[in-house]
Amino acid sequence: MIKPTVGRVVLYHPTKVWRIPGEPDGQPLAALVTYVWGDRMINLVAFTPNGAPHGITSVTLVQDGDATPIERYAEWMPYQKGQAAKTEALEKQLAAS
């Protein structure tokens, strides 16, 4: 699990109900974490394709192994997941030595 912190970048997946006006369907939006409620709940500012910011509160943050919610959600980018896995493997290696 990656601990969310303010300032981290996530991918925001809105549903049709939560779609930002003018935003195309089917693509996640770049977003920054602005507040952390817990490991799986964050506030964020999402950016439309033209860069307009929109504040969004109480968004589910999907962690590895979690089911994808029906409602809007955010997830870590693949690069961040890869870096977290490398860090975890290195920590285990160091602990074993």
MMTF fields as JSON, N, C-alpha, C and O atoms, coordinates in Angstrom:
{
  "mmtfVersion": "1.0.0",
  "mmtfProducer": "UNKNOWN",
  "numBonds": 387,
  "numAtoms": 388,
  "numGroups": 97,
  "numChains": 1,
  "numModels": 1,
  "chainsPerModel": [1],
  "groupsPerChain": [97],
  "chainIdList": ["A"],
  "bondAtomList": [4, 2, 8, 6, 12, 10, 16, 14, 20, 18, 24, 22, 28, 26, 32, 30, 36, 34, 40, 38, 44, 42, 48, 46, 52, 50, 56, 54, 60, 58, 64, 62, 68, 66, 72, 70, 76, 74, 80, 78, 84, 82, 88, 86, 92, 90, 96, 94, 100, 98, 104, 102, 108, 106, 112, 110, 116, 114, 120, 118, 124, 122, 128, 126, 132, 130, 136, 134, 140, 138, 144, 142, 148, 146, 152, 150, 156, 154, 160, 158, 164, 162, 168, 166, 172, 170, 176, 174, 180, 178, 184, 182, 188, 186, 192, 190, 196, 194, 200, 198, 204, 202, 208, 206, 212, 210, 216, 214, 220, 218, 224, 222, 228, 226, 232, 230, 236, 234, 240, 238, 244, 242, 248, 246, 252, 250, 256, 254, 260, 258, 264, 262, 268, 266, 272, 270, 276, 274, 280, 278, 284, 282, 288, 286, 292, 290, 296, 294, 300, 298, 304, 302, 308, 306, 312, 310, 316, 314, 320, 318, 324, 322, 328, 326, 332, 330, 336, 334, 340, 338, 344, 342, 348, 346, 352, 350, 356, 354, 360, 358, 364, 362, 368, 366, 372, 370, 376, 374, 380, 378, 384, 382],
  "bondOrderList": [1, 1, 1, 1, 1, 1, 1, 1, 1, 1, 1, 1, 1, 1, 1, 1, 1, 1, 1, 1, 1, 1, 1, 1, 1, 1, 1, 1, 1, 1, 1, 1, 1, 1, 1, 1, 1, 1, 1, 1, 1, 1, 1, 1, 1, 1, 1, 1, 1, 1, 1, 1, 1, 1, 1, 1, 1, 1, 1, 1, 1, 1, 1, 1, 1, 1, 1, 1, 1, 1, 1, 1, 1, 1, 1, 1, 1, 1, 1, 1, 1, 1, 1, 1, 1, 1, 1, 1, 1, 1, 1, 1, 1, 1, 1, 1],
  "groupList": [{"groupName": "MET", "atomNameList": ["N", "CA", "C", "O"], "elementList": ["N", "C", "C", "O"], "formalChargeList": [0, 0, 0, 0], "bondAtomList": [1, 0, 2, 1, 3, 2], "bondOrderList": [1, 1, 2], "singleLetterCode": "M", "chemCompType": "L-PEPTIDE LINKING"}, {"groupName": "ILE", "atomNameList": ["N", "CA", "C", "O"], "elementList": ["N", "C", "C", "O"], "formalChargeList": [0, 0, 0, 0], "bondAtomList": [1, 0, 2, 1, 3, 2], "bondOrderList": [1, 1, 2], "singleLetterCode": "I", "chemCompType": "L-PEPTIDE LINKING"}, {"groupName": "LYS", "atomNameList": ["N", "CA", "C", "O"], "elementList": ["N", "C", "C", "O"], "formalChargeList": [0, 0, 0, 0], "bondAtomList": [1, 0, 2, 1, 3, 2], "bondOrderList": [1, 1, 2], "singleLetterCode": "K", "chemCompType": "L-PEPTIDE LINKING"}, {"groupName": "PRO", "atomNameList": ["N", "CA", "C", "O"], "elementList": ["N", "C", "C", "O"], "formalChargeList": [0, 0, 0, 0], "bondAtomList": [1, 0, 2, 1, 3, 2], "bondOrderList": [1, 1, 2], "singleLetterCode": "P", "chemCompType": "L-PEPTIDE LINKING"}, {"groupName": "THR", "atomNameList": ["N", "CA", "C", "O"], "elementList": ["N", "C", "C", "O"], "formalChargeList": [0, 0, 0, 0], "bondAtomList": [1, 0, 2, 1, 3, 2], "bondOrderList": [1, 1, 2], "singleLetterCode": "T", "chemCompType": "L-PEPTIDE LINKING"}, {"groupName": "VAL", "atomNameList": ["N", "CA", "C", "O"], "elementList": ["N", "C", "C", "O"], "formalChargeList": [0, 0, 0, 0], "bondAtomList": [1, 0, 2, 1, 3, 2], "bondOrderList": [1, 1, 2], "singleLetterCode": "V", "chemCompType": "L-PEPTIDE LINKING"}, {"groupName": "GLY", "atomNameList": ["N", "CA", "C", "O"], "elementList": ["N", "C", "C", "O"], "formalChargeList": [0, 0, 0, 0], "bondAtomList": [1, 0, 2, 1, 3, 2], "bondOrderList": [1, 1, 2], "singleLetterCode": "G", "chemCompType": "PEPTIDE LINKING"}, {"groupName": "ARG", "atomNameList": ["N", "CA", "C", "O"], "elementList": ["N", "C", "C", "O"], "formalChargeList": [0, 0, 0, 0], "bondAtomList": [1, 0, 2, 1, 3, 2], "bondOrderList": [1, 1, 2], "singleLetterCode": "R", "chemCompType": "L-PEPTIDE LINKING"}, {"groupName": "LEU", "atomNameList": ["N", "CA", "C", "O"], "elementList": ["N", "C", "C", "O"], "formalChargeList": [0, 0, 0, 0], "bondAtomList": [1, 0, 2, 1, 3, 2], "bondOrderList": [1, 1, 2], "singleLetterCode": "L", "chemCompType": "L-PEPTIDE LINKING"}, {"groupName": "TYR", "atomNameList": ["N", "CA", "C", "O"], "elementList": ["N", "C", "C", "O"], "formalChargeList": [0, 0, 0, 0], "bondAtomList": [1, 0, 2, 1, 3, 2], "bondOrderList": [1, 1, 2], "singleLetterCode": "Y", "chemCompType": "L-PEPTIDE LINKING"}, {"groupName": "HIS", "atomNameList": ["N", "CA", "C", "O"], "elementList": ["N", "C", "C", "O"], "formalChargeList": [0, 0, 0, 0], "bondAtomList": [1, 0, 2, 1, 3, 2], "bondOrderList": [1, 1, 2], "singleLetterCode": "H", "chemCompType": "L-PEPTIDE LINKING"}, {"groupName": "TRP", "atomNameList": ["N", "CA", "C", "O"], "elementList": ["N", "C", "C", "O"], "formalChargeList": [0, 0, 0, 0], "bondAtomList": [1, 0, 2, 1, 3, 2], "bondOrderList": [1, 1, 2], "singleLetterCode": "W", "chemCompType": "L-PEPTIDE LINKING"}, {"groupName": "GLU", "atomNameList": ["N", "CA", "C", "O"], "elementList": ["N", "C", "C", "O"], "formalChargeList": [0, 0, 0, 0], "bondAtomList": [1, 0, 2, 1, 3, 2], "bondOrderList": [1, 1, 2], "singleLetterCode": "E", "chemCompType": "L-PEPTIDE LINKING"}, {"groupName": "ASP", "atomNameList": ["N", "CA", "C", "O"], "elementList": ["N", "C", "C", "O"], "formalChargeList": [0, 0, 0, 0], "bondAtomList": [1, 0, 2, 1, 3, 2], "bondOrderList": [1, 1, 2], "singleLetterCode": "D", "chemCompType": "L-PEPTIDE LINKING"}, {"groupName": "GLN", "atomNameList": ["N", "CA", "C", "O"], "elementList": ["N", "C", "C", "O"], "formalChargeList": [0, 0, 0, 0], "bondAtomList": [1, 0, 2, 1, 3, 2], "bondOrderList": [1, 1, 2], "singleLetterCode": "Q", "chemCompType": "L-PEPTIDE LINKING"}, {"groupName": "ALA", "atomNameList": ["N", "CA", "C", "O"], "elementList": ["N", "C", "C", "O"], "formalChargeList": [0, 0, 0, 0], "bondAtomList": [1, 0, 2, 1, 3, 2], "bondOrderList": [1, 1, 2], "singleLetterCode": "A", "chemCompType": "L-PEPTIDE LINKING"}, {"groupName": "ASN", "atomNameList": ["N", "CA", "C", "O"], "elementList": ["N", "C", "C", "O"], "formalChargeList": [0, 0, 0, 0], "bondAtomList": [1, 0, 2, 1, 3, 2], "bondOrderList": [1, 1, 2], "singleLetterCode": "N", "chemCompType": "L-PEPTIDE LINKING"}, {"groupName": "PHE", "atomNameList": ["N", "CA", "C", "O"], "elementList": ["N", "C", "C", "O"], "formalChargeList": [0, 0, 0, 0], "bondAtomList": [1, 0, 2, 1, 3, 2], "bondOrderList": [1, 1, 2], "singleLetterCode": "F", "chemCompType": "L-PEPTIDE LINKING"}, {"groupName": "SER", "atomNameList": ["N", "CA", "C", "O"], "elementList": ["N", "C", "C", "O"], "formalChargeList": [0, 0, 0, 0], "bondAtomList": [1, 0, 2, 1, 3, 2], "bondOrderList": [1, 1, 2], "singleLetterCode": "S", "chemCompType": "L-PEPTIDE LINKING"}],
  "groupTypeList": [0, 1, 2, 3, 4, 5, 6, 7, 5, 5, 8, 9, 10, 3, 4, 2, 5, 11, 7, 1, 3, 6, 12, 3, 13, 6, 14, 3, 8, 15, 15, 8, 5, 4, 9, 5, 11, 6, 13, 7, 0, 1, 16, 8, 5, 15, 17, 4, 3, 16, 6, 15, 3, 10, 6, 1, 4, 18, 5, 4, 8, 5, 14, 13, 6, 13, 15, 4, 3, 1, 12, 7, 9, 15, 12, 11, 0, 3, 9, 14, 2, 6, 14, 15, 15, 2, 4, 12, 15, 8, 12, 2, 14, 8, 15, 15, 18],
  "groupIdList": [1, 2, 3, 4, 5, 6, 7, 8, 9, 10, 11, 12, 13, 14, 15, 16, 17, 18, 19, 20, 21, 22, 23, 24, 25, 26, 27, 28, 29, 30, 31, 32, 33, 34, 35, 36, 37, 38, 39, 40, 41, 42, 43, 44, 45, 46, 47, 48, 49, 50, 51, 52, 53, 54, 55, 56, 57, 58, 59, 60, 61, 62, 63, 64, 65, 66, 67, 68, 69, 70, 71, 72, 73, 74, 75, 76, 77, 78, 79, 80, 81, 82, 83, 84, 85, 86, 87, 88, 89, 90, 91, 92, 93, 94, 95, 96, 97],
  "secStructList": [7, 7, 7, 7, 7, 6, 6, 7, 3, 3, 3, 3, 3, 7, 7, 6, 6, 6, 7, 7, 6, 6, 7, 7, 6, 6, 7, 7, 3, 3, 3, 3, 3, 3, 3, 3, 3, 3, 6, 6, 3, 3, 3, 3, 3, 3, 3, 7, 6, 6, 7, 7, 3, 3, 3, 3, 3, 3, 3, 3, 3, 3, 7, 6, 6, 7, 7, 7, 7, 1, 1, 7, 3, 3, 3, 7, 7, 2, 2, 2, 2, 2, 2, 2, 2, 2, 2, 2, 2, 2, 2, 2, 2, 2, 2, 2, 7],
  "xCoordList": [0.837, 0.0, 0.888, 1.884, 0.523, 1.231, 0.464, -0.739, 1.149, 0.51, 0.29, 1.245, -0.952, -1.195, -0.679, -0.798, -0.112, 0.336, -0.044, -0.189, -0.202, -0.555, 0.532, 1.726, 0.092, 1.013, 1.309, 1.883, 0.929, 1.175, 0.226, -0.894, 0.685, -0.111, -0.842, -0.254, -2.121, -2.931, -3.701, -3.759, -4.282, -5.189, -6.612, -6.965, -7.428, -8.812, -9.739, -9.672, -10.613, -11.578, -12.988, -13.568, -13.543, -14.907, -15.933, -15.628, -17.133, -18.246, -19.019, -18.723, -20.003, -20.786, -21.448, -21.549, -21.899, -22.54, -21.55, -21.915, -20.31, -19.301, -18.401, -17.408, -18.72, -17.853, -17.767, -18.768, -16.568, -16.331, -16.809, -16.498, -17.559, -18.061, -16.941, -15.884, -17.191, -16.22, -15.175, -14.318, -15.22, -14.218, -14.631, -15.788, -13.713, -14.073, -14.275, -13.694, -15.091, -15.317, -14.125, -13.403, -13.946, -13.039, -11.602, -10.858, -11.161, -9.775, -9.714, -10.526, -8.747, -8.574, -7.974, -7.383, -8.134, -7.573, -6.413, -6.428, -5.412, -4.329, -4.9, -5.728, -4.466, -4.97, -3.883, -2.989, -3.977, -3.07, -3.843, -4.965, -3.241, -3.858, -3.747, -2.659, -4.882, -4.895, -5.178, -4.89, -5.742, -6.017, -6.146, -6.673, -5.669, -5.732, -6.654, -6.38, -7.744, -8.665, -8.169, -8.336, -7.557, -7.063, -6.391, -6.243, -5.984, -5.27, -6.097, -5.542, -7.424, -8.288, -9.312, -10.295, -9.067, -9.989, -9.188, -8.46, -9.335, -8.566, -9.434, -10.476, -8.994, -9.504, -8.46, -7.276, -8.893, -7.939, -8.382, -9.524, -7.451, -7.77, -7.45, -6.309, -8.478, -8.323, -8.233, -8.832, -7.484, -7.286, -7.95, -7.743, -8.755, -9.382, -8.294, -7.165, -8.607, -7.593, -6.964, -5.838, -7.687, -7.09, -6.411, -5.949, -6.345, -5.611, -6.408, -5.831, -7.72, -8.54, -8.668, -9.013, -8.392, -8.464, -9.882, -10.656, -10.215, -11.502, -11.259, -10.701, -11.682, -11.549, -12.621, -13.785, -12.225, -13.139, -12.844, -11.689, -13.896, -13.699, -14.144, -14.987, -13.549, -13.918, -13.944, -14.978, -12.799, -12.638, -11.977, -10.976, -12.534, -11.939, -10.61, -10.534, -9.562, -8.252, -8.116, -8.033, -8.093, -7.988, -6.522, -5.637, -6.289, -4.952, -4.892, -5.93, -3.687, -3.532, -4.365, -4.337, -5.105, -5.929, -7.343, -8.202, -7.612, -8.97, -9.83, -9.333, -11.115, -12.054, -12.268, -12.262, -12.454, -12.712, -14.129, -15.08, -14.285, -15.627, -16.479, -15.958, -17.783, -18.707, -18.671, -18.786, -18.513, -18.463, -17.081, -16.191, -16.922, -15.636, -14.557, -14.84, -13.311, -12.199, -10.889, -10.824, -9.862, -8.508, -7.628, -7.928, -6.549, -5.585, -4.187, -4.0, -3.215, -1.824, -1.471, -2.031, -0.552, -0.079, 0.8, 1.412, 0.87, 1.7, 3.146, 3.729, 3.725, 5.098, 5.215, 6.163, 4.26, 4.299, 4.184, 4.858, 3.331, 3.207, 4.525, 4.931, 5.194, 6.483, 7.553, 8.327, 7.597, 8.578, 8.317, 9.255, 7.046, 6.708, 7.124, 7.619, 6.928, 7.318, 8.839, 9.329, 9.581, 11.051, 11.518, 12.424, 10.912, 11.281, 10.985, 11.798, 9.826, 9.467, 10.429, 10.828, 10.804, 11.749, 13.108, 13.742, 13.561, 14.852, 14.809, 15.775, 13.706, 13.578, 13.611, 14.22, 12.961, 12.986, 14.399, 14.846, 15.098, 16.47, 17.393, 18.216, 17.242, 18.07, 17.75, 18.647, 16.483, 16.082, 16.636, 16.936, 16.77, 17.26, 18.772, 19.294, 19.484, 20.95, 21.467, 22.677],
  "yCoordList": [-1.173, 0.0, 1.245, 1.307, 2.216, 3.491, 4.472, 4.665, 5.084, 6.068, 7.353, 7.915, 7.832, 9.092, 10.278, 10.292, 11.259, 12.49, 13.66, 13.514, 14.81, 16.012, 16.312, 16.261, 16.624, 16.964, 15.825, 16.053, 14.594, 13.462, 13.503, 14.004, 12.976, 12.939, 11.599, 10.547, 11.647, 10.445, 10.585, 11.662, 9.485, 9.491, 9.467, 8.604, 10.419, 10.524, 9.967, 10.364, 9.032, 8.401, 8.821, 8.228, 9.835, 10.244, 9.341, 8.653, 9.348, 8.686, 9.766, 10.953, 9.362, 10.35, 11.362, 12.54, 10.916, 11.816, 12.86, 14.016, 12.448, 13.324, 13.966, 14.601, 13.818, 14.331, 15.853, 16.537, 16.366, 17.8, 18.323, 17.716, 19.434, 19.952, 20.132, 20.685, 19.656, 19.767, 18.68, 18.679, 17.771, 16.71, 15.529, 15.112, 14.984, 13.844, 12.568, 12.412, 11.672, 10.384, 9.452, 9.566, 8.54, 7.42, 7.61, 6.629, 8.81, 8.998, 9.479, 10.303, 8.961, 9.512, 10.91, 11.272, 11.679, 13.024, 13.071, 12.378, 13.883, 14.119, 14.881, 15.775, 14.533, 15.187, 15.217, 14.372, 16.2, 16.327, 16.125, 16.61, 15.41, 15.211, 16.524, 17.084, 17.01, 18.256, 18.037, 18.907, 16.878, 16.552, 15.037, 14.383, 14.491, 13.051, 12.78, 13.2, 12.078, 11.65, 10.346, 10.11, 9.504, 8.2, 7.52, 8.124, 6.275, 5.561, 5.356, 5.121, 5.445, 5.191, 6.304, 6.092, 7.488, 8.607, 9.908, 10.237, 10.648, 11.874, 12.971, 12.693, 14.204, 15.319, 15.585, 15.314, 16.112, 16.382, 17.553, 18.009, 18.019, 18.965, 18.235, 17.845, 18.058, 17.37, 18.428, 19.499, 18.113, 19.047, 18.534, 17.388, 19.394, 19.032, 18.947, 19.366, 18.409, 18.316, 19.663, 19.7, 20.768, 22.073, 22.705, 23.843, 21.983, 22.436, 23.186, 23.685, 23.288, 23.979, 23.11, 21.933, 23.683, 22.915, 22.845, 23.795, 21.705, 21.506, 20.763, 19.666, 21.364, 20.711, 19.65, 19.867, 18.5, 17.38, 16.788, 16.533, 16.574, 16.089, 14.64, 14.132, 14.005, 12.645, 11.652, 11.057, 11.487, 10.553, 9.279, 9.339, 8.141, 6.855, 6.679, 6.852, 6.336, 6.03, 4.522, 3.873, 3.967, 2.521, 2.116, 2.635, 1.186, 0.64, -0.749, -1.33, -1.272, -2.598, -3.623, -3.686, -4.424, -5.471, -5.039, -5.882, -3.728, -3.243, -3.446, -3.395, -3.675, -3.741, -2.324, -1.36, -2.202, -0.902, -0.468, -1.192, 0.696, 1.143, 1.52, 1.821, 1.498, 1.919, 3.437, 3.977, 4.119, 5.579, 6.077, 5.288, 7.369, 7.994, 7.482, 7.098, 7.48, 7.036, 7.572, 8.068, 7.467, 7.822, 6.594, 5.715, 6.548, 5.455, 5.998, 7.06, 5.241, 5.607, 5.345, 4.448, 6.124, 5.906, 4.657, 4.318, 3.966, 2.762, 2.99, 2.123, 4.129, 4.426, 4.428, 3.869, 5.054, 5.117, 3.733, 3.429, 2.892, 1.514, 0.771, 0.029, 0.967, 0.316, 0.77, -0.043, 2.081, 2.612, 2.085, 1.758, 2.003, 1.482, 0.018, -0.397, -0.764, -2.185, -2.316, -3.175, -1.476, -1.518, -1.148, -1.781, -0.146, 0.284, -0.813, -1.084, -1.442, -2.523, -3.692, -4.268, -4.047, -5.156, -4.827, -5.688, -3.588, -3.171, -3.178, -3.59, -2.729, -2.74, -4.149, -4.398, -5.079, -6.492, -7.058, -7.8, -6.695, -7.179, -6.646, -7.384, -5.37, -4.779, -5.382, -5.588, -5.657, -6.251, -7.658, -8.09, -8.375, -9.756, -9.839, -10.879, -8.733, -8.803, -8.41, -8.427],
  "zCoordList": [0.0, 0.0, 0.0, 0.721, -0.801, -0.845, 0.047, -0.133, 0.996, 1.875, 1.09, 0.554, 1.012, 0.313, 1.136, 2.361, 0.458, 1.089, 0.196, -1.018, 0.811, 0.067, -0.972, -0.676, -2.192, -3.267, -4.226, -5.291, -3.869, -4.759, -5.956, -5.86, -7.065, -8.292, -8.376, -8.125, -8.728, -8.921, -10.235, -10.828, -10.669, -11.813, -11.274, -10.471, -11.72, -11.262, -12.333, -13.496, -11.923, -12.824, -12.411, -11.501, -13.067, -12.721, -13.389, -14.364, -12.866, -13.544, -14.29, -14.152, -15.076, -15.824, -14.901, -15.244, -13.739, -12.787, -12.258, -12.045, -12.05, -11.473, -12.515, -12.158, -13.778, -14.839, -14.785, -14.574, -14.977, -15.017, -16.369, -17.393, -16.409, -17.683, -18.716, -18.412, -19.937, -21.021, -21.054, -21.938, -20.131, -20.041, -20.923, -20.878, -21.72, -22.573, -21.754, -20.68, -22.264, -21.601, -21.828, -22.818, -20.893, -21.105, -20.695, -20.677, -20.362, -19.968, -18.528, -18.106, -17.773, -16.428, -16.533, -17.551, -15.476, -15.428, -14.444, -13.427, -14.742, -13.794, -12.607, -12.782, -11.403, -10.2, -9.133, -9.111, -8.258, -7.119, -5.831, -5.686, -4.904, -3.592, -2.818, -2.689, -2.303, -1.538, -0.054, 0.768, 0.293, 1.697, 1.81, 0.91, 2.907, 3.15, 4.329, 5.453, 4.065, 5.128, 5.748, 6.944, 4.917, 5.352, 4.171, 3.109, 4.346, 3.287, 2.021, 0.947, 2.142, 0.99, 0.717, 0.008, 1.286, 1.041, 0.994, 1.931, -0.119, -0.32, -0.938, -1.531, -0.793, -1.581, -2.651, -2.452, -3.775, -4.837, -5.703, -5.639, -6.505, -7.558, -8.858, -9.1, -9.691, -10.977, -12.074, -11.971, -13.114, -14.21, -15.475, -15.875, -16.108, -17.386, -18.444, -18.193, -19.63, -20.676, -21.06, -21.555, -20.833, -21.145, -19.931, -20.009, -18.809, -17.638, -16.603, -15.636, -16.767, -15.77, -14.514, -14.612, -13.332, -12.087, -11.532, -11.652, -10.921, -10.26, -8.958, -8.958, -7.837, -6.541, -6.361, -6.699, -5.827, -5.629, -4.249, -3.909, -3.461, -2.099, -1.937, -2.676, -0.948, -0.531, -1.684, -1.989, -2.312, -3.432, -2.912, -2.198, -3.268, -2.885, -3.606, -4.822, -2.859, -3.434, -3.476, -2.433, -4.661, -4.845, -4.682, -5.362, -3.773, -3.565, -4.222, -4.538, -4.426, -5.034, -4.287, -3.058, -5.039, -4.458, -4.154, -3.894, -4.179, -3.936, -5.18, -6.305, -4.967, -6.089, -6.626, -5.86, -7.926, -8.539, -8.197, -8.489, -7.585, -7.209, -8.418, -9.491, -8.229, -9.291, -9.412, -10.512, -8.294, -8.277, -8.691, -9.01, -8.68, -9.009, -8.064, -6.929, -8.549, -7.723, -8.267, -9.392, -7.467, -7.881, -7.697, -6.89, -8.447, -8.307, -8.544, -9.137, -8.065, -8.304, -9.76, -10.391, -10.284, -11.657, -11.674, -10.661, -12.819, -12.888, -12.439, -11.788, -12.774, -12.365, -10.84, -10.289, -10.165, -8.708, -8.091, -7.107, -8.669, -8.176, -8.33, -7.436, -9.46, -9.709, -8.735, -8.229, -8.468, -7.518, -6.111, -5.383, -5.73, -4.405, -4.282, -3.234, -5.338, -5.313, -5.194, -4.461, -5.903, -5.817, -4.412, -3.87, -3.834, -2.483, -1.469, -0.585, -1.598, -0.682, -0.79, 0.222, -2.019, -2.216, -1.62, -1.011, -1.79, -1.229, 0.295, 0.938, 0.877, 2.335, 2.878, 3.918, 2.188, 2.615, 2.517, 3.391, 1.433, 1.231, 2.344, 2.885, 2.668, 3.715, 5.094, 5.911, 5.338, 6.617, 6.775, 7.888, 5.66, 5.694, 5.878, 6.281, 5.581, 5.7, 7.037, 7.26]
}
